Amino acid sequence: MSKITAAITGINGWVPEYKLTNQELSTMVDTNDEWITSRTGIKERRILKGEGLGSSDLGANAVKGLLEKKNMKAEEIDLIICATATPDMLFPSTACIIADKVGAKNAFAFDLMAACSGFLFSLSTASKYIESGAYKKVIVVGADKMSSIVNYEERTTCVIFGDGAGAVLLEPNEEGLGIQDAILKSDGSGRDYLQMKGGGSVNPSTHETVDAKEHYIYQDGKTVFKFAVTNMADVSAEIMERNNLTGDDIAWLVPHQANKRIIDATARRMGVGTEKVMLNIQKYGNTTNGTIPLCLWEWEDKLNKGDNLVLAAFGGGFTWGSIYLKWAY
Ligand code: UT7
């Protein structure tokens, strides 16, 4: 019997309708379209409006659409892994809530937290369940309602983030397609540069933590930028070298959409031309765990069976990594 690999066999994305433009942000904080565009590449981002809606709603919409596209029943799903940095609540997991909302009665479900690298870490985890033969239909959903932890009075962070979700179906493949290799890394000594201080077990929410705005995302942008540029480029170069790939062999770079300048630096280091880089940061900003699946979703029509893709991300933790896969359809 040939070796089983884990291949993406379906993809769907979901973003809320409301568009928060650079123009509107410039009426809220001291910023302008020129600064945001030149420093980040972002023009607008989507915001989930409405009472009682959270990341599970973004994720459930992405998964429902995926099931429709695949003409698949929710009961067929074996496992749902949700990558999120903005869970509906600390527990139960957002994955359990998504499973319930889509009717995945036979699936077990759990969240995986690795900040902006969560989708890659989840994809790699999911692939092991498939490669081992344990499960046959695994959904990885990246979903983040970043607007729930963004301080819209703080110009250095509020211009960057947006809400969105994407979901992929992973199934066994016997043609050698799908996930080929993964390099995943973390360094917790970087935790102070990108974090949400309040609400956890060290610093549970109180009036004081809210007054100090510790329920919002904190980022030392310059430091994170420096680490992101180096590490995302290094790990992408490393996975290419390990798999004897040159820039010409790569059909698409699928980078986490945090900052266009970080993406450009990674592509340059890999020797991949800009025409082969998936970039939709201008429309959605940084949706954290949504960025990579939202790219795959938007580029699905342009992908061909056998295409070599390199996925790369960097995020809080610090966490970072790269996955090399062969597109399977
Ligand atoms: O996805 C997780 C990982 N996250 C990342 O990878 C993000 C990495 N960091 C970044 O993308 C960038 O650091 C930012 C986009 C967050 C900031 O860009 P920067 O080029 O590093 O700007 P800066 O923080 O060095 O600020 C430069 C100047 C400052 O003014 P002074 O001190 O030079 O007078 C800021 O106060 O720009 C000012 N500034 C702004 N001006 C207009 C900061 N934010 C804004 C703003 N509008 N929104």
Boltz pocket constraint, residues with backbone or C-beta under 6 A from the ligand:
constraints:
  - pocket:
      binder: B
      contacts: [[A, 30], [A, 31], [A, 32], [A, 35], [A, 36], [A, 39], [A, 40], [A, 116], [A, 155], [A, 156], [A, 159], [A, 160], [A, 220], [A, 221], [A, 222], [A, 223], [A, 224], [A, 225], [A, 228], [A, 257], [A, 258], [A, 259], [A, 262], [A, 286], [A, 288], [A, 314], [A, 315], [A, 316]]
      max_distance: 6.0
